[in-house]
Amino acid sequence: MPNTVYKTLQRLRRVVRVSVGAEYLLKDPFVLHKANKPKTQVIFLTTEELQTLEKHQFSQPRLQEVKDWFVFSCYTGLAYNEIRNLKKQHIVTGFDGELWIEMIREKTQKNISVPLLPRAKFFINKYADDNSKLIFKICSNQRYNSYLKEIASILGINKRLTTHTARKTFASTVLLYNDVPMEIVSELLGHSSISITEDSYGKVVKKKISDSLRNL
């Protein structure tokens, strides 16, 4: 896939630059090569789709649990491993007297601080167990994604549901559509730089501008 090619070349170029600097190579073979970053579509749930998901109650416990975990991610922006490893010690009282999630993001090793919105608090209270340090007892990633696919089919949501979709929903529908600035969104998502956030969510901001002008 184009994105895989782009990322692989990016990593290879880093090795080549070091080799040129150490004079293992006489010149940079990529000097005339311009890497075109593939444009990927940001897939996230709309406000209506998120509300539909929240309101639906599944009779099967496995689907209800996975739905709850997914919605929790939509209101916190946490990735699968972060939700799976979320412990009670990660829930702290912040400088403002409110509850926050404080943990290290596994992918970037960057500290993330996310304020707990009321919906997120609801799921923590629902699943927190006095006998366990972990907040949630989450199934494997393979099963998680399989159940999400089943949930999307039942509710008629024609989008691929993953924790990435939930993170993008948090950034787009929950934050940007409610006028939270891009730099704060970048901080809450734990991105290593704001340019990553801008590349991913630039179109979302444009849609927000369009909606605002339509209202005007």
Buried (B, 14 or more C-beta within 10 A) or exposed (E): EEEEEEEEBEEEBEEBEEBBEEEEBEEBEBEEEEEEEEEEEBBBBBEEBBEBBBEEEBEEEEBBBBBBBBBBBBBBBBBBBBBBBBEBEBBEEEEEEEBBBEBBBEEBEEEBEBEBBEBBBBBBEEBBEEEEEBBBEBBEEEEBBEBBEBBBEEBEBEEEBBBBBBBBBBBBBBBBBEEEEBEEBBBBBBBEEEEEBBBBBEEBBEEBEEEEEEEE
